[in-house]
């Protein structure tokens, strides 16, 4: 939780960078257009969760600030 210091709220550091956000937005846009394909099978992605995961994966490959994958 952010702490109050002298009446002002201290900002917490970002978990995800702007680059990661843009990558997820691009993946979501492609998914809505029906152009986003999954990696191995090449099937069209239909769930938003998969689109977000693909966007974050691409951001990691580009070196953006993204928390590590959960196992």
N, C-alpha and C positions, 0 to 999 in steps of 0.2 A: 504494500500500500504506500502511496506517496505520503511523505511526511510534511507537516505544516511547519514552516520556518518563518517566524515573524509575520504571520498573516498570509504569507504566500505559499502556494503548494509547490513542492519540489517536483520537477519532472523526472519520470523514470526513463532510463535508457531504452531505446527502441530494440525490440526483439528481431524485427525484420527490417531490412533496408528498403529504400525507395525502389531500388532495382528489382528486389524480390516482389514488391507490390506490383510493379509494371509487368513482370513476367507472369504473375498469376492473372492479372487483368487480361493480358493477351491470350492466355490459355482459355480463360472463360469465354472470351469473345469468339475464339475459334470453335469452342464446343457448341456455342449457341448457333453458329453458322453451319455446324455439322462437318467441320473440316479437321477437328482434332482426332488423331488416331492414337491408340495405345501402342506402346513400344514393341513388344514381341509379336502379338497376334495381328496387329494392324487393324483391329476392329475400331469402329467409331465409338468414341467415348460419349456416354449419355448421362452420367451422374456428375453433379457439381463437385462432389468430394474427390473424384478421380481427376477432374480438371485442375483443382487446387493442388493436388499432389504432383501432377505433371508440371505445373507452373513452378512449384517450389523446387522440384528436382532440377529443372532447367536453370533456375537461379543459382542453385548450388554449383552446378557445372560452370557457370559464368563467374563464380567467385563472390557472389553477393553474400551479405550477412544474413544467414538463415540458421536457426538452431539445428543441431544434428537430428537425423532421422530417429524415430522411435522404433524399437524392435518389437 
